[in-house]
Structures are given as C-alpha cells and as structure tokens.
Amino acid sequence: MSSTSDPLDIPAPAKAGLSRDARVITLVSIVHFGPRVMLTGGLLVGTVAIALAALLPGYWFFVAAYALLGVANTVYHPADYSILSATIDGKRIGKAFSIHTFAGYMGGGVTPALVLGCAAIWGWQGAFLFAAGLSFAAAFLVIVAGSILPRATHKPAAAHPAKVDSTANAKVGLDLLLSPAILRNLLFFLCLAMANGGIQTYSVVAMGAIHGTPFSVASIGLSGFMLMSAGGVLLGGIIADRTIHHERVAAVGFAFTSTMAVLMGWVDMPAALLIGVMSLGGLLNGMIQPSRDMMVRAVTPAGSFGKVFGFVSTGFNLGGMISPLLYGWLMDRGQPRMIFAIVTVFIVLALLTAMTRAKPQGTPAWTR
C-alpha cells in the first residue's frame, strides 16, 4: 500500500518541513489558477529544490532544500487528480486512476536504480542534478504539450460583485473538507499509510528478528509484494469501472492483506510459501487503490475533486511521518511482532472505514 506513490517521494527531513499551511495554500491556489499552472509550478519549484540540495553546502541547507521540495510535493495530488477528473470520461475514470497510480509505482521502482547508477558515474551531486533535470523536463513537457489539460475554471460573475463574500466561499470549502464523508476518507488514507509503512519498511527486519527469516528470502517476498501491487493496480482499475460497490473490492483486498500480516508475524513459513503469500497480498493490495480513489470521487461535488483529494491525501503524509517513528521504536524495544499486530489493526480499521461509508445509488458507469 504505497501511496501510493507520490512523485518525488520525500524523505524524512523534507516531511519535517511540509506544513499544513503549505497544503492549504496549494488547495486554494488550485482553485484560483487551475491545475495545469499549479502542476507546472510545482515541477519547477521541485527542480530548484533538488538543484539547491545538490549545490548548497551544509546539512541545514540540505534540510531547507528538502523542505522546499516538500512544498512542491503538495501540488501533485490536488493537480493531477483534478486533471484526471476533469478530462476523463466517467466510464473510464477507474482505469485512468489505475494507470496513474501504476506509473507512480513504476517510477518509484525505477528511480533508486537510476539514481544510484548516476551517482556511480557523476557522484551524488551529479545524481541530484540529473533528477532536477528530469523534473524540469516534465515541467517543459507540460508547458509545450499541455493544451489538453484544463486551465483555471472561473465561475460566472455575480450580478452584484461587491456582494461576493470571499470569506463565505472559504467557509463553504472548509465545511466540505471537514464534512464526515471527507474526514472518513482522510482517516482511510491515514490507515493505509500506517499499514503500508510497516509492511514495506520493517517487514524484512521484523521477520528476521521473529523467525530468523533469511534477509534474501524476506527481500524477495517484499519485492514480490511491490511488483504484484503494481499489477494489481491495473486489475483494480478494470474492476473499479465495473462496480459502484468499491467497498466490497476493498473488503476482499483488506481481508487477505490482514491475513498476510498475521501469517508473517506468527507463522514461520517456508521460503516459497512466504514469497507466494506476500506476492498475492501485493496483488490484492494494489487492486484496492483505484477503488480507494473512486470512493473519494463518489463523495466529492463536481469541480472539487482536486481540493478534496489534496486534503485526504494529507493522510498519507501523516502516516508517512508517524509510522517510521512508531515501528522503529517497537524494533528498538525488541517487539517486532507488535509491528504486524499494529499493521493488522490499521488494515481492519481501514476496512471498517470503507464498509461503513454511505452506499452510492445508481448503476455502474460501464452500464450507462
């Protein structure tokens, strides 16, 4: 369960600089300037931040540069999901979400090897500058070939402009973000991030401490989980377009991933079985991701998807900050099995959050 796959995923120093104010500013800016402009700006700010991290001397300059990169990172989810929602036909939106998420998985998988290869040739600073160049290339592509992307949408002017109350408009937006349905999705994303943090970051060392699982075997199992998650995302996109009952898709995926976590923590499985269980868990975990996005879309008013998704994806940031501290603390206290116990709790909580949401009415988009 990755986030899912944020572009330019941010290490811990950057997350320390990623404030709620930055997220709010991003959401407001998306509304006023449009997702195309904000996406371009985020990529350019990210380019500058990565270049500064490579060129400025000293640790605290490095932290400051990553904090700036964290600000740039706040743009991507609100902008890209707003673009997808505005430009893709509703009958195919699930597959569009799945391809978008799959690309994030692939980028996350390719980047470490690519950056390490660049570092071997040009050193770590050269690798950073190469990454900055990729970010600039993406921004340039959006600038020169982004005509298909939506620009800012402006509401018709009011009959009495002087009576337009910006505070009232802001309150409407705040009321939407703090509504029970949206907060439920925020909790859902937080639970996913907490569960994923345990599996992806600590499962290898935790199984080694509990069962003496060889590092190579556990690593192959984790690789199977990650690779099959990417494949499951594409499968999940097809499923998401063929049902309105996305909570049922989530239930199937969560039922197995929770079982997988229990088996990993309490059963010393043979190597082949462990790799098979983790790979199947990854497939079903990936299958959940497009339905996750569709559940957010189902409770979002037209024209507000970028703002809402930017807000609920803050759950990923919160989970990403909390989970390493929690699971690392458990490992230091000699409680590796508790990692799998807590992962299971968060998976079950995510399942309950999905299953108790308001059920949509109507027919699947593919039948219309």
C-alpha positions in Angstrom: 0.0 0.0 0.0 2.0 2.8 -1.1 0.9 5.6 -1.8 0.7 5.0 -3.2 3.2 6.6 -5.0 3.8 10.2 -4.6 6.0 11.7 -7.4 9.3 12.8 -5.9 8.7 10.9 -2.7 10.0 12.9 0.2 12.5 11.6 2.8 12.1 12.3 6.5 13.9 15.7 6.5 11.6 17.1 3.9 8.5 15.9 5.7 9.5 17.9 8.7 9.2 21.0 6.5 5.9 20.0 5.0 3.3 22.0 6.9 -0.5 22.0 6.9 -0.3 25.7 5.8 1.5 24.6 2.6 -1.2 22.1 1.9 -4.0 24.7 2.4 -2.2 27.2 0.2 -1.9 24.6 -2.5 -5.6 23.8 -2.4 -6.6 27.4 -2.6 -4.2 28.0 -5.5 -5.5 25.1 -7.5 -8.9 26.7 -7.4 -7.7 30.1 -8.5 -5.0 29.3 -11.1 -6.1 25.9 -12.4 -4.3 22.5 -12.1 -2.2 23.0 -15.2 -0.5 26.1 -13.9 0.0 24.6 -10.4 1.4 21.4 -11.8 3.9 23.3 -13.9 4.8 25.5 -10.9 5.2 22.5 -8.6 7.6 20.8 -11.0 9.7 23.9 -11.4 9.9 24.5 -7.7 10.8 20.9 -7.3 13.6 21.3 -9.9 15.0 24.3 -8.0 14.8 22.5 -4.6 16.6 19.4 -5.9 19.3 21.5 -7.5 19.8 23.5 -4.3 20.1 20.3 -2.3 23.0 19.3 -4.5 24.8 22.6 -4.7 24.4 24.3 -1.3 26.9 23.3 1.4 26.0 22.0 4.8 23.3 19.8 6.3 20.8 22.5 7.2 20.8 23.9 3.7 20.1 20.4 2.6 17.1 20.2 5.0 15.9 23.6 3.9 16.0 22.5 0.2 14.1 19.3 1.0 11.5 21.4 2.9 11.0 23.4 -0.3 10.7 20.1 -2.2 8.1 19.1 0.3 6.1 22.3 -0.6 6.4 21.4 -4.3 5.2 17.9 -3.5 1.9 19.3 -2.1 0.9 20.3 -5.6 0.9 16.9 -7.3 -2.1 15.1 -5.8 -4.5 18.0 -6.0 -3.4 18.9 -9.5 -3.2 15.5 -11.2 -6.4 14.2 -9.7 -8.2 17.4 -10.7 -6.9 17.0 -14.2 -8.0 13.3 -14.4 -11.4 14.0 -13.0 -12.0 16.9 -15.4 -10.7 15.3 -18.6 -11.5 11.6 -18.4 -14.9 10.1 -19.2 -16.7 8.8 -16.2 -17.0 5.3 -17.8 -13.2 5.0 -17.9 -12.1 7.0 -14.8 -11.3 3.9 -12.8 -8.8 2.7 -15.4 -7.3 6.2 -15.6 -6.8 6.3 -11.9 -5.2 2.8 -12.1 -2.8 3.8 -14.9 -1.8 7.0 -13.0 -1.1 5.0 -9.8 0.7 2.3 -11.7 3.0 4.9 -13.2 3.8 6.1 -9.7 4.7 2.5 -8.7 6.9 2.1 -11.7 8.6 5.4 -11.1 9.2 4.5 -7.5 10.7 1.2 -8.6 13.0 2.5 -11.3 14.2 5.7 -9.5 16.6 4.0 -6.9 18.5 2.1 -9.5 18.6 5.1 -11.9 19.8 7.5 -9.3 22.4 5.0 -7.9 23.7 4.5 -11.5 24.0 8.2 -12.0 25.8 8.5 -8.6 28.3 5.9 -9.6 29.1 7.9 -12.7 28.9 11.5 -11.5 28.7 11.3 -7.7 25.7 12.0 -5.5 25.6 15.7 -6.5 25.5 14.7 -10.2 22.7 12.3 -9.4 20.7 15.0 -7.8 21.2 17.4 -10.7 20.1 14.6 -13.1 16.9 14.2 -11.0 16.4 18.0 -11.2 16.8 17.8 -15.0 14.1 15.1 -15.1 11.8 17.4 -13.1 12.5 20.3 -15.4 11.9 18.1 -18.5 8.5 17.1 -17.1 7.6 20.8 -16.5 8.7 21.6 -20.0 6.6 18.9 -21.4 3.5 20.2 -19.6 4.3 23.7 -20.9 4.7 22.8 -24.6 2.3 19.9 -24.8 -0.2 20.6 -22.1 -3.0 22.1 -24.1 -5.2 19.1 -23.4 -5.0 19.8 -19.7 -7.7 22.0 -18.1 -6.9 25.6 -17.2 -8.5 27.6 -14.4 -12.2 27.5 -14.4 -13.9 30.7 -13.4 -17.5 30.9 -12.2 -19.8 33.4 -13.9 -19.5 36.9 -12.4 -22.2 37.7 -9.8 -24.8 40.3 -10.6 -23.5 42.3 -7.7 -19.8 41.7 -7.5 -19.5 43.9 -4.4 -21.6 41.5 -2.5 -19.4 38.5 -3.2 -18.0 37.4 0.1 -14.7 35.5 -0.1 -14.9 34.5 3.5 -18.2 32.8 2.8 -16.7 30.9 -0.2 -13.8 29.8 2.0 -16.2 28.6 4.7 -18.1 26.5 2.1 -14.8 24.9 1.1 -13.8 24.3 4.7 -17.2 22.9 5.5 -16.8 20.4 2.6 -13.3 19.3 3.8 -14.5 18.9 7.4 -17.6 17.0 6.5 -17.9 13.5 7.9 -17.6 11.8 4.5 -14.3 13.6 3.7 -12.9 13.1 7.1 -13.7 9.4 6.8 -11.6 9.3 3.7 -8.8 11.2 5.4 -8.8 8.5 8.2 -8.9 5.8 5.5 -5.8 7.2 3.8 -4.0 7.5 7.2 -4.7 3.9 8.0 -3.4 2.8 4.6 -0.2 4.7 5.1 0.3 3.3 8.6 -0.2 -0.3 7.4 2.0 0.2 4.3 4.7 1.7 6.4 5.0 -1.4 8.5 5.0 -3.8 5.6 7.2 -2.0 3.2 9.8 -0.6 5.6 10.0 -3.1 8.5 8.7 -6.5 7.4 12.1 -7.7 6.3 13.9 -6.9 9.6 10.9 -7.9 11.7 10.6 -11.4 10.2 14.3 -11.8 10.6 14.0 -11.0 14.3 11.0 -13.2 14.9 11.6 -16.2 12.7 15.2 -15.9 11.6 13.9 -15.5 8.0 17.0 -15.0 5.8 17.3 -11.4 4.5 17.4 -12.6 0.9 14.1 -14.6 1.3 12.3 -11.7 3.0 13.6 -9.2 0.5 12.4 -11.4 -2.4 9.0 -11.6 -0.7 8.9 -7.8 -0.3 9.8 -7.4 -4.0 7.0 -9.7 -4.9 4.6 -7.7 -2.8 5.7 -4.4 -4.5 5.7 -5.8 -8.1 2.4 -7.5 -7.7 0.9 -4.4 -6.2 1.7 -2.6 -9.4 0.0 -5.3 -11.4 -2.9 -5.3 -9.0 -3.5 -1.6 -9.6 -4.2 -2.2 -13.3 -6.5 -5.0 -12.5 -8.2 -2.8 -9.9 -8.8 -0.1 -12.5 -10.9 -2.5 -14.6 -12.9 -3.6 -11.6 -13.4 -0.1 -10.4 -15.1 0.8 -13.7 -17.5 -2.1 -13.4 -18.9 -1.6 -10.0 -20.3 1.1 -7.7 -19.6 -1.1 -4.7 -16.0 -0.2 -4.2 -16.1 -1.0 -0.5 -16.6 -4.7 -1.5 -13.4 -4.6 -3.5 -11.6 -3.0 -0.6 -13.1 -5.7 1.7 -11.6 -8.5 -0.4 -8.2 -6.9 -0.5 -8.1 -6.0 3.2 -9.3 -9.4 4.3 -6.3 -11.0 2.6 -3.7 -8.4 3.5 -4.7 -8.6 7.1 -4.4 -12.4 6.9 -1.0 -12.0 5.3 0.2 -9.7 8.1 -0.9 -12.2 10.7 0.9 -15.1 8.9 4.1 -13.0 8.6 4.1 -12.2 12.3 3.1 -15.5 13.8 3.9 -18.3 11.3 7.4 -19.4 10.2 6.6 -20.1 6.6 8.9 -21.9 4.1 10.5 -19.6 1.7 8.3 -20.5 -1.3 5.1 -20.1 0.7 6.2 -16.8 2.2 7.0 -15.3 -1.2 3.7 -16.6 -2.6 1.7 -15.2 0.3 3.4 -11.8 0.1 3.0 -11.7 -3.7 -0.7 -12.5 -3.6 -1.1 -9.9 -0.8 0.6 -7.4 -3.0 -1.8 -8.2 -5.9 -4.9 -7.7 -3.8 -3.4 -4.6 -2.1 -2.8 -3.0 -5.4 -6.3 -3.9 -6.5 -7.7 -1.7 -3.7 -6.0 1.5 -4.9 -8.4 2.6 -7.8 -11.4 1.8 -5.7 -9.9 4.0 -3.0 -9.8 6.8 -5.4 -13.3 6.1 -6.6 -14.6 6.2 -3.1 -13.2 9.7 -2.7 -14.7 10.7 -6.0 -18.1 9.4 -5.0 -18.4 11.9 -2.1 -16.9 14.9 -3.9 -19.0 17.6 -5.5 -18.3 18.4 -9.2 -15.3 20.7 -9.6 -13.9 20.0 -6.1 -12.0 16.8 -6.7 -8.5 18.2 -6.7 -9.2 20.1 -3.5 -10.7 17.1 -1.7 -8.1 14.6 -2.9 -5.3 17.0 -1.8 -6.9 17.2 1.6 -7.5 13.5 2.1 -4.0 12.6 0.8 -2.7 14.5 3.7 -3.4 11.2 5.5 -0.5 9.7 3.5 1.8 12.5 4.8 0.7 12.0 8.4 1.0 8.2 8.2 4.4 8.6 6.5 5.7 10.7 9.4 4.2 8.6 12.2 4.8 5.1 11.0 8.7 5.1 10.9 8.8 6.5 14.4 6.3 4.0 15.8 7.7 0.9 14.1 11.3 1.9 14.7 10.5 2.4 18.4 9.0 -1.1 18.6 12.0 -2.6 16.9 14.3 -0.9 19.4 12.2 -2.3 22.3 12.5 -5.8 21.0 8.9 -6.1 19.9 9.0 -6.9 16.2 5.8 -9.0 16.4 3.9 -5.9 17.5 4.7 -4.3 14.1 2.5 -6.9 12.4 -0.2 -6.6 15.1 -0.4 -2.9 14.6 -0.4 -3.3 10.8 -3.3 -5.7 11.1 -5.2 -3.2 13.4 -4.8 -0.4 10.8 -5.9 -2.7 8.0 -9.0 -3.7 9.9 -9.7 0.0 10.8 -9.4 0.9 7.1 -11.8 -1.9 6.2 -14.3 -0.7 8.7 -13.9 2.9 7.4 -14.7 1.7 3.9 -17.5 -0.7 4.8 -19.4 1.8 6.9 -19.4 4.6 4.3 -22.7 5.8 2.8 -23.6 3.5 -0.1 -23.9 5.1 -3.5 -27.1 4.8 -5.5 -27.3 4.1 -9.2 -25.7 1.8 -11.7 -22.0 1.2 -12.6 -20.6 3.7 -15.1 -19.9 1.0 -17.6 -23.5 0.1 -18.0 -24.7 3.6 -18.8 
